[in-house]
Amino acid sequence: MAQLRTCVCGQSGQPYRKDLMSAHCQLTGVQPVFGNHVSHSHRRTRRRWSPNIQQRRYWVPSEGRFVKLTLSARAIKTIDKIGIERAVARIRARGERI
């Protein structure tokens, strides 16, 4: 879900709103995974693997409106397979608000 944050612009000092999108899938719940980058000399530094998150807009016939979803690439294929109605039901069962 997008989170609104009020920031101050560096040059003018005027506040502005910035939408922040968390990197998680609304259907599958996949989130970034953290681990170590291991160099040739076996030095370990922290890194993160981000999921392939996309924003898609789907028409939901039962509600008569479009819904904008934040989905992983795998979840997009799942929606193609099971349909948007069942996918929306799964998202709501997880407690997500659409």
Phi and psi in degrees as a GROMACS rama.xvg file:
@    title "Ramachandran Plot"
@    xaxis  label "Phi"
@    yaxis  label "Psi"
@TYPE xy
-73.6679  143.416  ALA-2
-119.808  135.341  GLN-3
-92.1404  135.902  LEU-4
-133.622  137.057  ARG-5
-94.7797  125.951  THR-6
-122.461  168.515  CYS-7
-114.61  127.67  VAL-8
-66.4301  139.265  CYS-9
-64.8277  -42.126  GLY-10
-84.069  -50.6869  GLN-11
-89.281  -20.6942  SER-12
77.8063  7.26997  GLY-13
-83.0248  139.896  GLN-14
-73.2857  147.11  PRO-15
-143.301  159.151  TYR-16
-98.4022  139.241  ARG-17
-129.706  125.871  LYS-18
-84.5969  127.739  ASP-19
-111.499  128.236  LEU-20
-106.203  125.961  MET-21
-77.6848  146.209  SER-22
-86.7374  70.1703  ALA-23
-141.284  151.156  HIS-24
-89.0891  133.793  CYS-25
-73.5935  -25.8547  GLN-26
-89.2854  -50.8007  LEU-27
-95.131  -20.3167  THR-28
80.0033  10.2674  GLY-29
-66.7342  137.655  VAL-30
-129.883  170.214  GLN-31
-61.0218  148.133  PRO-32
-113.297  139.748  VAL-33
-110.696  149.028  PHE-34
-168.268  -156.058  GLY-35
-117.039  140.804  ASN-36
-90.3553  125.555  HIS-37
-109.534  117.726  VAL-38
-79.7099  177.857  SER-39
-60.4563  -33.9605  HIS-40
-88.3977  8.95422  SER-41
68.0126  23.0135  HIS-42
-74.2476  137.19  ARG-43
-110.745  127.425  ARG-44
-126.817  147.815  THR-45
-70.2576  144.617  ARG-46
-148.014  174.567  ARG-47
-140.009  140.173  ARG-48
-102.655  115.65  TRP-49
-92.5267  139.852  SER-50
-71.6973  158.62  PRO-51
-80.8126  88.1122  ASN-52
-95.3454  131.629  ILE-53
-128.998  154.022  GLN-54
-104.853  128.043  GLN-55
-129.734  148.433  ARG-56
-112.667  125.223  ARG-57
-121.82  143.966  TYR-58
-86.1347  124.876  TRP-59
-106.182  105.363  VAL-60
-62.3799  -36.1666  PRO-61
-66.024  -29.8807  SER-62
-96.8334  -14.8365  GLU-63
66.75  35.2842  GLY-64
-153.921  165.226  ARG-65
-86.6228  146.829  PHE-66
-123.327  139.206  VAL-67
-101.806  121.632  LYS-68
-118.716  146.38  LEU-69
-101.256  111.112  THR-70
-130.075  152.903  LEU-71
-82.3456  165.773  SER-72
-62.1145  -36.7643  ALA-73
-65.0564  -38.2444  ARG-74
-67.8118  -32.9454  ALA-75
-62.7582  -41.9408  ILE-76
-66.3167  -35.6124  LYS-77
-64.5984  -41.702  THR-78
-64.4009  -38.6522  ILE-79
-60.3309  -32.9706  ASP-80
-82.6435  -47.7258  LYS-81
-96.6703  -17.6569  ILE-82
97.4312  156.172  GLY-83
-71.4264  -31.7706  ILE-84
-63.9537  -47.7601  GLU-85
-67.8472  -33.9539  ARG-86
-66.2308  -42.7222  ALA-87
-63.9424  -38.1651  VAL-88
-63.0526  -39.9644  ALA-89
-65.9199  -41.2241  ARG-90
-63.8428  -43.0749  ILE-91
-67.8696  -32.729  ARG-92
-65.9772  -29.0315  ALA-93
-75.9917  -11.0981  ARG-94
95.6992  6.01294  GLY-95
-76.1411  146.936  GLU-96
-100.062  133.152  ARG-97
